[in-house]
Amino acid sequence: MSRICELTGKGRQVGHNVSHANNKTKRLFLPNLQNVTLMSEKLDRSFKFRVSTHGLRSVEHNGGLDNWLLKQDDTKLSARALKVKRDLKKAVAA
């Protein structure tokens, strides 16, 4: 399972552990991913996503999953999130 947020596209970062003697060794910084169930009001159903905690706060700040998906760029979203966004656009247009 990849370590990428399905809503924000946030993934792993590469950096260094730096010792007191300034020795540098490579390491990974992994995002804090959580399995969450988010409710869509307009589609009247829930969806399971693997989301970073930062992404979850952003969704709540924007007023829920529906508003977040409509504002978010398609390049950052996963395939499942894109499918939900397409269904949401159809529901809003109808």
ChimeraX attribute file (.defattr): number of C-alpha atoms within 10 A of each C-alpha:
attribute: neighborCount
match mode: 1-to-1
recipient: residues
	/A:1	3
	/A:2	8
	/A:3	16
	/A:4	19
	/A:5	25
	/A:6	22
	/A:7	27
	/A:8	21
	/A:9	16
	/A:10	20
	/A:11	16
	/A:12	15
	/A:13	10
	/A:14	9
	/A:15	12
	/A:16	12
	/A:17	11
	/A:18	11
	/A:19	9
	/A:20	6
	/A:21	6
	/A:22	8
	/A:23	9
	/A:24	12
	/A:25	10
	/A:26	9
	/A:27	11
	/A:28	11
	/A:29	11
	/A:30	13
	/A:31	17
	/A:32	17
	/A:33	20
	/A:34	13
	/A:35	11
	/A:36	15
	/A:37	12
	/A:38	16
	/A:39	15
	/A:40	16
	/A:41	12
	/A:42	13
	/A:43	14
	/A:44	7
	/A:45	9
	/A:46	13
	/A:47	13
	/A:48	12
	/A:49	18
	/A:50	19
	/A:51	24
	/A:52	24
	/A:53	16
	/A:54	14
	/A:55	20
	/A:56	20
	/A:57	12
	/A:58	16
	/A:59	19
	/A:60	12
	/A:61	11
	/A:62	13
	/A:63	10
	/A:64	17
	/A:65	22
	/A:66	20
	/A:67	15
	/A:68	18
	/A:69	21
	/A:70	13
	/A:71	9
	/A:72	13
	/A:73	12
	/A:74	15
	/A:75	10
	/A:76	15
	/A:77	19
	/A:78	16
	/A:79	13
	/A:80	13
	/A:81	18
	/A:82	18
	/A:83	12
	/A:84	17
	/A:85	20
	/A:86	13
	/A:87	14
	/A:88	20
	/A:89	15
	/A:90	11
	/A:91	11
	/A:92	10
	/A:93	7
	/A:94	6
